[in-house]
Amino acid sequence: MKPAIVGFYHFTTRAKFILLAAAIIFFGISSMVYVNAYHRLKPIYDVPVTEKFIALTFDISWGNQTPEPVIDILKKNEIHSTFFLSGPWTRQYPEIPQRIKKDGHEIASHGYRHVNLSTLSRAEIKEEISKAHEAIKEVTGVSPNLIRTPNGDYNDEVIKGAQESGYQVIQWSVDSLDWMNPGVSTITERVIKRTQPGSIILMHASDTCKQTTEALPIIISELKKQGYQFVTVSELLEKGEAK
């Protein structure tokens, strides 16, 4: 006796319709997931440029011992950078943000509380951005329009909230990992090897970063030897369209 063979054509008409409907739903959901992932809003990581321009950036959210030496190094090397400042820190040490402005650096926001904004509602995200904005403006007179979110955390709601607040969200393409204090040689090698035209380099000027001031002069010297020109993030954006 031959075994029964059950194929598509052996199903009842009703079963065929059910299978077709299930397939349509499955592929429809798959397409939606793909489209949503593909079109997910993203911050700016780097900028495509035709010349060797790069942006050196610093996050600051704690302490007053490291920022001044960092600023001194930048001044000695005639470099303008972008500083992402947290709101509470700006109010706590107003003389440092004021010097950052006076020295010609770009002032940007690092948010208010150091929390992952993706865990908040859009209204709460905008409130965090607004509170930081007011603190920075109060101390420096500057109304920033660039933000690097705490921990670099984001989702679509964070991007939308920032845009509705008049901000662009800035990430980085080169992470120095200086906040981990992995050793001066590790910091310098990571930055020098990974930098390319249009890079946005992430460093920190908080007191928790013990090796930044030693690594920074080496990084600047080597990248200058390679022909790189240091500009602020806004200047870099002007030189090419962000990805």
Helices and strands as residue ranges (DSSP letters): G 8-10, H 13-38, E 53-60, H 67-76, E 82-85, H 87-92, H 95-102, E 106-109, G 117-119, H 122-140, E 146-147, G 150-152, H 156-164, E 168-169, E 174-175, G 178-180, H 184-194, E 200-204, H 212-225, E 229-231, H 233-238
